[in-house]
Amino acid sequence: MALPPLHDTIAAIATAPGSGAIGVVRLSGPESFRLAEQIFVTKRRLSALPGGRVIYGQLRDGSELIDEALALTFRAPHSYTAQDVIELQTHGGPAVLRAVLALCLRRGARLAGPGEFTLRAYLNGRIDLVQAEAVLDLVMAQSDQARRNANLGLSKALSRELDRIQMDLTGVYGNLQAVLDYPEEGVPESEFATPLRQALARCERLLATAKAGAMVRRGARLAIVGRPNVGKSSLLNALLGYPRSIVSELPGTTRDYLEAPLELDGVPITAIDTAGIRTATDTIEAIGVGAAKEIAAAADLTILLLDGSTPLTPDDHELLAELTPGRTLLAINKCDLPPAWSPAALGVAALPVSAARGSGLTELKQAIRERLIGEAAGSELWLSSERHAAALTRVMEALRRALNAPDDLAAIDLEEGLQALAEITGRGEIAEETLTYIFQHFCVGK
């Protein structure tokens, strides 16, 4: 799919759908001021104004008043898109915004596509591709950690780290080219292997955060499983801090799964209370048990909950045998009651909790976050884009090949590594299909 034109004037509603106190219609392109001037009535001509002005006026369709509004002026290149931009701030009713947008389109503006304002910012050189994708991440951020990660991309912190890797590769590549032209010279270790190993270490540090970064970006799924009546619903309510799931002393109360949003220290989580897993006594229960097992298998992390106040059952032992190391936390509920068995007999670490009294919840939450985030917790830079991770993996593979290749093949490997880096930052030749894929996920107006 071809990219849209860059030098016409586009318009779109820039605020979220629905009613609000303020709405914004944004125009960008060479005719922005002239088009806005035709519908925005004020004492001063918009086309005569410099950038950085806010002016009051009326939006009119001929003699009909659409709304009172403010116009914000931005002159190229000092705007979001690096083009002339006008933002019309109106009351936030959907009818008002639709009417203003329709006026702009009738006067000659083209309706912007998804992410087209940010695409223009990128194509005009105001931001790189990492920053462009960070804009979307910031708009979509559902947690503090996701917001922080997005701002690392938007502030160019991630781009600067990628630039350091690129500088190492470019320097080595230049030295290799010189050696290929003058073979008798050779490349000293300090000018070949040392910078490549430094670049490789930078790549490895970034990629170590990729899984956690992607999880923070999309959210993690946390399943709570166990046999009936061990306190799964009570634990969900305790983690949430409010009663979301029905709690009953009757085993099998939960027949279907129940989801609820949870945020732990900036990590967005969907917590899932599941049906008790045991040998089902009827068809409906069997469906619930099957669903619980599927949810646990697909979850990023599973809490296997046991009841410490009653002896372990065959159902408990079956669940313990199916425990997946690294993806399962073992918790023993009802630690406020006299114990019926010793956790040491399990042979694996277990966290004591009391869902009813709140004991051990702080430690459980910390363990959940550590399992989900892992090594990334102490990192200043997070890699949250799966596209970036895939490209950086290609860079690492190219560097490893180059370190063990003769000079002529090493130069080819470094070319491939530099191209993969360029695909992340957007510097160099980027396929239109790649840009289309990235920007189609944006909302219209951004």
Residue pairs with C-beta under 8 A, 6 or more apart in sequence:
1 432
1 433
1 436
2 432
3 119
3 123
3 432
3 435
3 436
4 113
4 116
4 119
5 110
6 120
6 123
6 124
7 29
7 30
8 29
8 30
8 31
8 110
9 27
9 28
9 29
9 30
9 31
9 32
9 35
9 108
9 109
9 110
10 27
10 28
10 29
10 109
10 110
10 111
10 112
10 116
10 117
10 120
11 25
11 26
11 27
11 28
11 35
11 101
11 104
11 105
11 109
11 110
11 111
11 112
12 25
12 26
12 101
12 111
12 112
12 116
12 117
12 444
12 445
13 23
13 24
13 25
13 26
13 97
13 98
13 101
13 444
13 445
14 24
14 25
14 26
14 87
14 117
14 445
14 446
15 22
15 23
15 24
15 92
15 97
15 445
16 443
17 94
18 94
19 92
19 93
19 94
20 92
21 91
21 92
22 89
22 90
22 91
22 92
23 89
23 90
23 91
23 92
23 93
23 96
23 97
24 87
24 88
24 89
24 90
24 445
25 87
25 88
25 90
25 97
25 100
25 101
25 104
26 85
26 86
26 87
26 88
26 112
26 117
26 445
27 35
27 36
27 85
27 86
27 87
27 88
27 104
27 109
28 79
28 80
28 81
28 83
28 84
28 85
28 112
28 117
28 120
29 83
29 84
29 109
30 83
30 84
31 108
31 109
32 83
32 84
32 85
32 86
33 46
33 47
33 49
33 73
33 84
33 86
34 47
35 86
35 104
35 107
35 108
35 109
36 46
36 71
36 86
36 88
36 104
37 45
37 46
37 47
38 107
39 59
39 60
39 61
39 66
39 100
39 103
39 104
39 107
40 46
40 57
40 58
40 59
40 69
40 71
40 88
41 57
41 58
41 59
41 60
42 55
42 56
42 57
42 58
42 71
43 57
44 55
46 55
46 71
46 73
46 86
49 55
49 73
50 73
50 75
51 73
51 74
51 75
51 78
51 79
52 73
52 74
52 75
52 78
53 72
53 73
54 70
54 71
54 72
54 73
55 70
55 71
55 73
56 68
56 69
56 70
57 68
57 69
57 70
57 71
58 65
58 66
58 67
58 68
58 69
59 65
59 66
59 67
59 68
59 69
59 88
59 90
59 100
59 103
60 66
61 99
61 103
66 90
66 96
66 99
66 100
66 103
67 90
67 91
67 96
67 99
67 100
68 90
68 91
69 88
69 89
69 90
69 100
70 88
70 89
71 86
71 87
71 88
71 89
72 86
72 87
72 88
72 89
73 85
73 86
74 80
74 84
74 85
74 86
74 87
75 84
76 82
76 83
76 84
76 85
77 83
77 124
77 126
79 85
80 117
80 118
80 121
80 126
81 117
81 120
81 121
81 124
81 126
82 120
82 121
82 124
82 125
82 126
83 120
83 124
88 100
90 96
90 97
90 100
101 111
105 111
111 444
112 444
112 445
113 439
113 444
114 439
114 440
114 441
114 442
114 443
114 444
114 446
115 132
115 136
115 438
115 439
115 440
115 441
115 442
115 443
115 446
116 439
116 444
117 445
117 446
118 127
118 132
118 135
118 136
118 439
118 442
118 446
119 132
119 435
119 439
121 127
121 132
122 128
122 129
122 131
122 132
122 426
122 435
127 135
128 156
128 159
128 425
128 426
128 427
129 424
129 425
129 426
129 427
129 430
129 438
130 153
130 156
130 158
130 159
130 162
130 388
130 424
130 425
130 426
131 153
131 154
131 156
131 159
132 426
132 438
132 439
133 153
133 385
133 387
133 388
133 438
134 150
134 151
134 152
134 153
134 154
134 158
135 150
135 154
135 442
135 446
136 441
136 442
136 446
137 146
137 149
137 150
137 153
137 217
137 384
137 385
138 147
138 150
138 151
138 154
139 442
139 443
139 446
140 146
140 217
141 147
141 149
141 150
142 219
142 263
142 268
143 216
143 219
143 263
143 266
143 267
143 268
144 263
144 266
145 216
145 265
145 266
145 267
146 216
146 217
146 266
146 268
146 384
148 266
148 382
149 213
149 216
149 217
149 382
149 384
150 384
152 158
152 380
152 381
152 382
153 159
153 384
157 380
157 381
158 381
158 383
159 425
161 202
161 206
161 381
162 421
162 424
162 425
163 425
164 199
164 202
165 199
165 202
165 203
165 395
165 421
166 418
166 421
166 425
168 195
168 196
168 198
168 199
168 202
169 195
169 196
169 199
169 399
169 414
169 417
169 418
169 421
170 418
171 191
171 195
172 187
172 191
172 192
172 195
172 196
172 402
172 414
173 411
173 414
173 415
173 418
175 187
175 191
175 192
176 187
176 192
176 407
176 410
176 411
176 414
177 411
178 185
179 185
179 186
179 187
179 407
180 407
180 408
180 411
187 407
193 403
196 399
196 402
196 403
197 403
199 399
200 396
200 399
200 400
200 403
203 392
203 395
203 396
203 399
204 396
205 379
205 381
206 381
206 383
206 392
207 383
207 389
207 392
207 393
207 396
208 375
208 376
208 379
209 375
209 376
209 379
209 381
209 382
209 383
210 383
210 384
210 386
210 388
210 389
210 392
211 374
211 376
212 372
212 373
212 374
212 375
212 376
212 377
212 382
213 376
213 382
213 383
213 384
213 385
214 384
214 385
214 386
214 389
215 267
215 300
215 372
215 373
216 266
216 267
216 268
216 373
216 382
216 384
217 384
217 385
219 268
219 269
219 270
220 267
220 268
220 269
220 270
220 300
220 301
220 372
221 269
221 270
221 272
221 295
221 298
221 299
221 300
221 301
222 262
222 269
222 270
222 271
222 272
222 299
222 300
222 301
222 302
222 303
222 368
223 272
223 274
223 292
223 295
223 296
223 299
223 301
223 302
223 303
224 232
224 235
224 236
224 271
224 272
224 273
224 274
224 302
224 303
224 305
225 232
225 274
225 277
225 292
225 293
225 295
225 296
225 302
225 303
225 304
225 305
225 319
226 232
226 276
226 277
226 304
226 305
226 306
226 307
226 316
226 319
227 276
227 277
227 278
227 307
227 313
227 315
227 316
227 319
228 251
228 252
228 253
228 275
228 276
228 277
228 278
229 249
229 250
229 251
229 252
229 276
229 307
230 276
230 305
230 306
230 307
230 333
231 305
231 307
231 333
231 334
231 355
231 356
232 245
232 254
232 273
232 274
232 276
232 305
233 245
233 246
233 247
233 253
233 254
233 258
233 273
234 245
234 247
234 333
234 355
234 356
235 303
235 305
235 331
235 333
235 353
235 355
236 244
236 245
236 258
236 260
236 271
236 273
237 243
237 244
237 245
237 247
237 355
238 353
238 355
238 356
238 358
238 361
239 262
239 271
239 361
239 364
239 365
240 260
240 262
240 271
244 258
244 260
244 273
245 254
245 258
245 260
245 273
246 253
246 254
247 253
251 276
252 275
252 276
252 285
254 273
254 274
254 275
254 276
254 288
255 275
255 284
255 285
255 288
256 275
256 288
256 291
257 272
257 273
257 274
257 275
257 288
257 291
257 292
257 295
258 272
258 273
259 270
259 271
259 272
259 273
260 270
260 271
260 273
261 268
261 269
261 270
261 271
262 268
262 269
262 270
262 271
263 269
264 365
264 368
264 369
265 365
265 369
267 369
267 372
267 373
269 368
269 372
272 295
272 299
274 288
274 291
274 292
274 295
274 296
275 285
275 288
275 289
275 291
275 292
276 289
276 292
277 289
277 292
277 293
277 315
277 319
278 289
278 315
279 315
280 286
280 288
280 289
296 302
299 327
300 327
300 372
301 327
301 328
301 329
301 368
301 371
301 372
302 324
302 327
302 328
302 329
303 328
303 329
303 330
303 331
303 364
303 368
304 319
304 320
304 323
304 328
304 329
304 330
304 331
305 331
305 332
305 333
306 312
306 316
306 330
306 331
306 332
306 333
306 350
307 332
307 333
307 334
308 332
308 333
308 334
308 335
308 337
308 339
308 340
308 341
308 343
308 352
309 334
309 337
309 338
309 339
309 340
310 340
311 340
311 341
312 341
320 330
320 346
323 330
323 348
326 371
327 371
329 351
329 364
329 367
329 368
329 371
330 346
330 348
330 349
330 350
330 351
331 350
331 351
331 352
331 353
331 360
331 364
332 343
332 350
332 351
332 352
332 353
333 353
333 354
333 355
334 354
334 355
334 356
335 352
335 353
335 354
335 359
335 360
336 354
336 356
336 357
336 359
343 350
343 352
351 360
351 363
351 364
351 367
352 359
352 360
353 359
353 360
353 361
353 363
353 364
354 360
369 377
370 377
376 382
383 389
383 392
387 424
387 438
388 424
391 420
391 421
391 423
391 424
392 420
392 424
394 416
394 417
394 420
395 417
395 420
395 421
398 413
398 414
398 416
398 417
398 420
399 413
399 414
399 417
401 409
401 410
401 413
402 409
402 410
402 413
402 414
402 417
403 410
405 413
419 428
422 428
422 429
422 430
423 430
423 434
